[in-house]
Amino acid sequence: MNRELLFGVNPVREALRGSRQAFELYVQSSSTDHRMEKIIALARDKGVKVVKRERDDLTRMCASSHHQGMALSVAPFGYADLDDVVMALASMEKPTLLLVLDGIQDPHNLGALVRTAACAGADGVIIPKDRACGINATAEKSSAGAVETIPVIQVVNLSQSLEMLKERGFWVYGLEGKAPQTLYKTKFSGNVVLVVGSEGEGIRPLVARQCDVLLSIPQYGGVGSLNASVAGGIAMFEVARQLYGA
């Protein structure tokens, strides 16, 4: 079976709490981190073998010095199915929010956006299979383990997926820096899809055409545009404020 290596306190802890199969927990033998004992207990409760390693060994294993003294060997990340997620949401009597990421290339941005989506109460994150970053160890670390707490869906054709969501009653909003309609003059309700484009190119034309409304975030100075993860975070929390009340 193929295996992946997660590292860092939050990704390891959330993976052990979740449903993904885990094989070995590697811990730094000289660690004084007070969180280590609780994570070792989680591993043992799940029947995961605990192996001690020197810090330099962990650094080589993870190809990073930012492992915080632990790494976890797990089964490959399991993406959720879009139809299953939509069917589950249809049974809920509440507003819903899906985040769509069109071509995010940087795993740090991907992880940050998944983390923000989870914190904003979003019901899922949709990413394309091609020409975009998938969930890897860097994205998981950047998400602080949030990828284990919110469905992440990988689709072959983003444009067709948006069309299907519109047929199921979702209203699709895309972030576009030059759009005349602004985020704060838009009323959100019901089932919402928020589309965030790639770091350099933004939303692709085919995807933009599936958006019911294109929105911009007003800026009052600085450089030409916001970082994708920052723009997505601002927009998600405004949508969440209107949908869930605060």
Buried (B, 14 or more C-beta within 10 A) or exposed (E): EEEBBBBBBBBBBBBBEBEBBBBBBBBBEEBEEEBBEEBBEBBEEEEBEBEEBEBEBBBEBBEBEEBBBBBBBBBEBEBBEBEEBBEBBEEEEEBBBBBBBBBBBBBBBBBBBBBBBBBBBBBBBBBBEEEBBBBBBBBBBBBBBBBBBBBBBBBEEBBEBBBBBBEEEBBBBBBBBEBEEEBEEBEBEEBBBBBBBBBEEBBBEEBBEBBEEBBBBEEEEEEEBBEBBBBBBBBBBBBBEBBEEE
